[in-house]
Amino acid sequence: MLRSSLSLVLAAALAAILCGCVTPTAAPGAEKVKITHNAADVSACTPAGNIKVPRNENGLVDIASAETQFRNAAVGLGGNVAFVTEGALGVPTAGIAYRCP
């Protein structure tokens, strides 16, 4: 049983390495970033910069890590709210970071 579990873990790790699938960790404070689709939520805020989730060589976004990357970008720009301007299936892919009171 232990041997088959170890084999499964090693196979999963190898698959992640081969496909380049590495889920980014959240930046400090990223979990506090509010994500919104409502422009009224940022009307009294100061824009901090544009957010664009990276795409692979085929132009696709890794949907498993897109929200983490989106939040990390907002934090990196000094924002605490991220307004979504592009996304699909509930996954933000582009937007604007804001500093809100």
ABEGO torsion letter per residue (X at the ends): XAAAAAAAAAAAAAAAAAAGBBBBBBBBGAAABBBBABAAAAAABBBAEBBBBBBBAAGBBBAAAAAAAAAAAAAAAGBABBBBABEBGGBBABEBBBBBX
